[in-house]
Amino acid sequence: MEDFKEDIKKAIQTLKTGGIILYPTDTIWGLGCDATNEVAVKKIFELKHRSDAKSMLVLTDSIMKVERVVSEVPDVAYDLVECADKPLTIIYDGAKNLAPNLLAEDGSVGIRVTQEAFSKKLCEEFRIPIVSTSANISGEPSPRNFSEISEAIKAGVDYIVSYRQDETATAAPSSIIKLGKGGVVTIIRQ
């Protein structure tokens, strides 16, 4: 765990000042910022050349922290997070306490409880959900490891995490499900 202590410290300093970080997650490398900071969220949209009509997901380190940013967490969510054998993003209705430009038009937000060592520790220590969106220009392929991230993205962030940059394994995006009213589950991406 000590091998990324300095990265955690610098990433948190960057997040606290409204900056953007480039960091490893439980899926692919992500662009991140404080999910409650509307200006920082706008910077990510601009860096990605992405329409702000498209929502971005957030990472947190526990299902209990989801309760702080969602009006009502359906009971099934606890079981889904606990039983998931691979990264799972759940879209919840009734987002609250997050930057408004982060949310979908219907007020929902995608949240993933990360189990990966670095992103989990970052979320634990920052104590605020962190935006996690693929580290690419909108419309281009998502990078499967650090070596595939474009120079434009690297140049546009305020801090690049050193941890895991040398890994060559290819990662995949998470599964995505939406939990609707009355416990309706919709699979968005398997």
N, C-alpha and C positions, 0 to 999 in steps of 0.2 A: 504494500500500500504506500510505502514511503517513496516509491519511485515516481509518484506524480504529485507529491505534496506541494511543490513549488508551482506546478501548473494549476492546481486547484486555487492556490492563493492569488495568482495573477489573473486567472479567469474570473474569480469573484470580484477582484478590484475593477476589472473591465466591466462586468455586468452592473456593478453598483454605480458606475459613472455613465451608464446609458450606452456602453459600447457593444459591439458585436464580436462574438467569439466563433472560432472554427474549431470544432471539438468532436472526439469520437463518442458514439452512443452505442446502444445495444443493437443498433441496426447499422445504417450507413453513417458516414461523417455528416455532421450537421452544422448549420449556422444557428447560433443561439443568441438570445438576449433576454433581459428581464421581461417576463410575460405580462407584467403590469405597467410597463413603460411604453406608452403610445408612440413616442418619438423614436425609441429604439426599434420598435416593431416596424415603423414606417421605413427606417433605414434598411431593414432586411428586404422589404418589398422592393425598394429602389435598387439594391444591390443585385437582386435576382431578376430585375426587370419583369416583375410579376404584378398582375392586377391585384389591387387590394380587395377586390371582390372575392378573391379566393382566400379561404381561411388557412391558418397554419396550426399545427398541433403543438402541444406543450408536454414537457417531461416533468415528472416528479418522482420522488423516491418511495412514496407509500400511498396506499389507497386512502388512508386517513387524511392526507393532504388534499386529495381530490375533493373532499367534503368542504374545504374552504373556498373552492372556486366553482362549485356546481350547487344549484339550489337544492336538488334532491338526487342522491346517488341511489339508483335502484338496487335492491338486495342482490340481484343476480350479478351485479358488477363485482361484488366482493368475491364470489365464487369464480367468476371468469378470470380475474386477476390472479387469484391464488392457484388456479389449476392450469393456467396458460403454460405451455411447454416451449413457446417461442414468443418473441416480442408481439404484444397485442395493443393496438390503439383502440380505445373505446370513445365513440362520439356520444357526448352527453348533452341533453337539452338543459336550458336554464343556466348558462354560464354566468358567473358573477366575479367581481373583484379582479378582472383581467382587463388588459387594454381592449377597448371596444373594436379597434381595427384588426384585432386578432380573431375575432369571432366570425362565424358564418352568418349569413343574412338572417337566419331563423334563430339566432342567439345561442346556437350550439357550439361546442368546442371539442376537439379531439385531444384526449389525454392518454399518455402511456406511462405506466409505472415501470421505470427502468430497473433492471437487475444487474446491468453491466457495471463493473467496479468504478470506473472513472465517473461516468455520468451520474451514478447513484450517489457517490460521495459529494459531487458538485451540488446536486440538488439538496442533499442533507445539509450541507454547510451554508448554502445560499438561502435556504428556507423559503424561497419563492419559486413558483414554477418557472421553467426556462423554455423559451421557444426552441423547437427542434424542427428544422425544415432542411431538406436535402441541400447539400453544398454545391449547387449548380445554378446556372442561368436558366430561367424558366423556359421550358421547351427542349432543353438539352438533356441527354441521358444523365441519370443520377450516378455520381462516382461510386464505384464499388469498393474503393480503398483510397487512402490519402493520395497516392501517386496519380490518380485520375482527376483530381480537383484542378480546375483551371486556374491559371495565373490571375485572371481577372477577379475571381472570387477571393483568392489569397490576398491580393492587393487591397481588396475592399473591406477587410475586417480589421478590428483593432487588436486582436490577440489570437495567435494560432497555438493551440495546445501541441506540445512535443510528443506526449505520450501516445504510443501506438502508430506513429507515422510510418514506421518501418514494416508494418504488417502488410503482407501481400494477399492474404485470403480475401475473397470477395464476399461482401455482405449483401443481404437482401433487405428490402423494406419490410415493415411490420405488416401483420394482418390488421384489417380495420373492420370493426363492427359498429353499428349504431344501435343504441338502446333507446327505443322510443317509448311513448306513453303506453301504459298498460303492459309493460314488459315485452313489447314487440322488439325482436332482435332482427336486424337486417345486416347481412354480410356485404361489406363494400369491397374488400380485397382480401383474398385468402392467402 
